[in-house]
Amino acid sequence: MRVQYETNSQEPVPAFYYEGRQLFHIHARGDEINATFHTDYKSRLRIVDNQGIDWRLREQVRKRFWAGFTLRAVKDLGPFMELVKVKYQLIDEEITGKKPEERPIAV
């Protein structure tokens, strides 16, 4: 995590990184928390092509290199964290050169 500062207001903005790549940053004002998910060209293409991700999330990422989320309740955190998890796995795949182990889901 790094703390960055906005240009105009000098407000602190926590930014979260993995292996030198920014995953997301957060703006917290009052009761509202806004999170901005970041992608690069490679991860954006792979996220858009991943059918396991909700289509609404893929559409947000398809349009630009970032996606904004307003986190008002715990239910808003789920979709956002799904994108963070996928990007984390993509970066890990690039670094290690192997895909994560797929575990069967118990029914």
N, C-alpha and C positions, 0 to 999 in steps of 0.2 A: 504494500500500500504506500502511496505517496500522496502528500497533500499539495495540490496545485492551487493557484489563486486566480480568480477571475480578473480580467484585464481592467474593467471599469470600476467594479465595486470592491476589489481586493478581498472578496469573500472566499474563505477556504473551501475547497472542493476535494473531498477524498476520492482518489482514483486507485483502482485495483488492477494490478498487473500480474501476469504469469510469464516467466521466461522473457522478460523485457517487452512483452506485448500487452497493450491495455485491453482489459476485459470490459470494464465499465467504470463510470464515475457517478457520484451521487450529489444531488443538491437537496439540502434539507432546510425548509423554511416553515416555521410554525409546526402545524400538524401534518403538512404535506411533504412527502419525500418523492423526488423525481430521480429516476435512474436512467442513464443513457448507456446503452449497450453499443460497443464498438466492434467493427469487423474490418479486416483487410480484404484485399481482392480474392485471395485463395479461399479464406474461410467463408467469405460471403457466398461464393459459388457453391461450395460444398454444403452450406446450410440451406441454401435455396433448393438444391437437388435432393436433400434428405427428406424422404417421405414420412419418416417417423416423427417429424416435428409438425405441430399444428400449422395448417395452411395460412392462418392469419399472421402468425409470427414470421413465416417464410416471406409473406408479402411485404411485411414491414422492412425486412432486411433486403429484399430484392430491389426496392426503390432507391436506397441510399446506403452509405457505409455506417450508418448508426440507426438505432431504433430507440425511441423514447418511451418510458413507462412511468406512470404515476402509481405509486405504491401507497394505497390508502388502507388496505387490509391485508391480512395474511394470504387471502385467496389471489390477490394481485401479484404476490411474490412468486407463485408457482411457475407461470409461463416465462417470467423473466429469468428465473434460475435455470429453467430448461435450456434456454439459449446459452447462458453462461457455462453450463455443464458441457454442452456440445462443443463450444469453442475451446474450452479447456482440454477436451479429449482430442480435438483436431491439432492443437499445438503440441500436445503430448505425442501424438502419432508422428508428427513431423520430426520431433527431436529424437525419439527412440527408434523410429523407422518401422514400428510394428503396430498393428491394430490392437485395441484393448480386448481382453478376453470376454467373449460373449457367454453370459450365464443363462441357463434356461430358467424360465419363469414357472414357479410352481402353480398348479391350477387347483 
